[in-house]
Amino acid sequence: MATRPMKIAIVYPGDSEVRRLATRENNRFAAVFAAFATRGVDAQPAVYNLAELNQLREQLLTFDGALVWVNPIESGHSRAPLDAALREVADAGVFVSTHPDVIMKLGTKDVLFDTRKQESWIIYPPRSAYDFLHLRRPSKKVTVVEHHPWTPFTVARDHHVDAREACLLHGLECQANVAVQAAVDFGFDPFG
């Protein structure tokens, strides 16, 4: 009895035109498609954009697995809608290489950039196990939020944020709270 080849979707971002014209050869994953083909795997492009998320979900349900290469923020939009679709697809039995729940558990920091204000924030939740954090974290439940102004010779500043009490150093008006909320809005768990 012959078995069908394994079907793998390679998910990457693109607009409607990129999705419509997608082939195994006309994207940055051409070598990956070729490598799968030499091993008898039927790999196909599955282009993600928010406007065609339902079509992508239906497409992914026809595959054995999906390899996902989509950034947490793509073209100014959160990946959260895609993550919800990937959870549904995985629940239906499709292997998802970057299952959103696993990625959230692995995420040890989040970096946010505000080009208008010329600053960045690095958020280290309690699950972050970097060696240097034990010296900077007052308790195991505190999220360290590091503020980096882009002005030369400016020192980065730590803020200690507790889920129940906001910034322990500067209170509710602290901009570290805004950075933490932005991370939450993009699907990052800053307190886990």
C-alpha positions in Angstrom: 0.0 0.0 0.0 1.5 3.3 -1.1 1.6 6.2 1.4 1.3 9.8 0.5 4.3 12.1 1.0 4.3 14.2 4.2 2.8 17.6 3.5 4.5 20.6 5.2 3.4 24.2 5.0 6.1 26.9 5.2 4.3 30.0 6.7 5.8 33.4 6.1 4.3 36.9 5.8 3.3 38.6 2.6 0.4 40.7 1.1 -2.4 39.3 -1.0 -0.4 39.5 -4.2 2.5 37.6 -2.6 0.0 35.0 -1.4 -1.6 34.7 -4.8 1.7 34.3 -6.7 3.5 32.2 -4.1 5.5 29.2 -5.4 8.2 27.0 -4.0 10.8 29.0 -5.9 9.9 32.7 -5.6 10.6 33.4 -2.0 13.5 33.4 0.5 12.7 29.8 1.5 13.4 28.3 -2.0 16.4 26.3 -0.6 14.2 24.9 2.2 11.6 23.8 -0.3 14.3 22.2 -2.4 15.7 20.3 0.6 12.3 19.0 1.5 11.7 17.9 -2.1 14.9 15.8 -2.1 13.6 13.9 0.9 10.2 13.3 -0.6 8.3 15.8 1.5 5.6 17.9 -0.2 6.4 21.4 1.2 4.2 24.3 0.0 4.1 28.0 0.7 1.4 29.3 3.0 1.6 33.1 3.0 0.2 34.9 6.1 -1.5 38.3 6.1 -4.2 39.4 8.5 -6.8 40.0 5.7 -6.6 36.4 4.6 -6.2 34.7 7.9 -9.3 32.5 7.5 -8.0 31.2 4.1 -4.6 30.5 5.7 -6.3 28.6 8.6 -8.2 26.4 6.1 -5.1 25.8 4.1 -3.1 24.7 7.1 -5.7 22.2 8.1 -4.8 20.2 4.9 -1.2 19.8 6.0 0.6 17.4 8.4 2.8 20.2 9.8 3.5 23.9 9.5 6.9 25.6 9.9 6.2 29.2 10.8 8.5 32.2 10.1 6.4 35.2 11.2 7.8 37.9 13.5 5.9 38.8 16.7 5.2 42.2 15.1 4.9 42.1 11.3 4.1 45.2 9.2 3.1 47.0 12.4 0.6 44.3 13.5 0.7 41.9 16.3 1.0 38.2 15.5 -1.7 37.4 18.0 -4.4 36.7 15.4 -2.1 34.2 13.7 -1.2 32.6 17.0 -4.9 32.0 17.7 -5.3 30.3 14.3 -2.1 28.3 14.9 -3.6 27.0 18.2 -6.8 26.0 16.4 -4.8 24.2 13.7 -2.6 22.4 16.3 -5.7 21.4 18.2 -7.0 19.8 15.0 -3.8 17.6 14.8 -1.5 19.6 12.6 2.1 19.8 14.0 3.0 23.5 14.4 6.8 24.1 14.7 6.4 27.3 16.7 3.3 26.6 18.8 2.4 30.0 20.4 2.0 28.5 23.9 5.5 27.1 23.8 7.0 30.3 22.4 5.4 32.3 25.2 6.9 30.0 27.8 10.3 30.2 26.1 10.2 34.0 25.7 12.7 35.2 28.3 12.6 38.9 27.4 10.7 41.3 25.2 12.3 44.3 23.5 10.2 47.3 22.6 11.4 50.3 20.4 9.7 53.7 20.4 11.4 55.5 17.5 9.3 58.7 18.0 10.6 59.0 21.6 14.0 57.5 20.7 14.1 55.0 23.4 13.8 51.3 24.0 12.6 49.0 26.8 13.7 45.5 27.6 11.3 43.5 29.7 12.6 40.6 31.8 9.7 38.6 33.3 10.2 36.4 36.4 10.8 33.4 34.2 13.9 35.0 32.7 16.9 33.2 34.1 19.8 35.4 32.9 22.7 35.2 35.4 22.8 39.0 35.9 19.1 39.4 36.9 19.4 38.0 40.4 21.5 41.0 41.3 18.9 43.4 39.9 15.6 41.8 40.9 14.4 42.5 44.5 12.2 39.4 44.5 11.4 36.4 42.3 8.0 37.8 41.4 9.2 41.2 40.1 9.6 41.9 36.4 12.7 44.0 35.6 12.0 46.6 32.9 15.1 48.2 31.6 14.8 51.7 30.0 17.3 52.7 27.3 17.2 56.3 26.0 19.0 56.6 22.7 20.9 59.7 23.8 24.7 59.2 23.8 26.3 58.6 27.2 22.9 58.0 28.9 22.8 55.1 31.4 20.0 52.5 31.1 17.7 52.5 34.2 16.0 49.5 35.8 12.3 49.7 36.9 10.8 46.9 39.1 7.3 46.2 38.1 4.9 44.0 40.1 1.7 42.8 38.5 -0.4 44.1 41.4 1.3 47.3 42.2 2.8 48.7 39.0 6.3 50.2 39.1 7.6 49.7 42.6 10.0 52.6 42.2 7.9 55.3 40.5 4.2 54.2 40.9 1.4 54.3 38.4 2.6 57.2 36.3 5.9 55.5 35.4 6.5 54.9 31.7 7.7 51.3 32.5 4.0 50.5 33.1 3.2 51.7 29.6 6.0 49.5 28.1 4.6 46.5 30.0 1.1 47.2 28.7 2.5 47.4 25.2 4.1 44.0 25.6 0.8 42.6 26.8 -1.0 44.1 23.8 1.4 42.3 21.5 0.8 39.0 23.3 3.9 38.8 25.6 3.4 37.7 29.2 5.5 40.0 31.3 4.7 38.4 34.6 4.9 34.7 34.0 
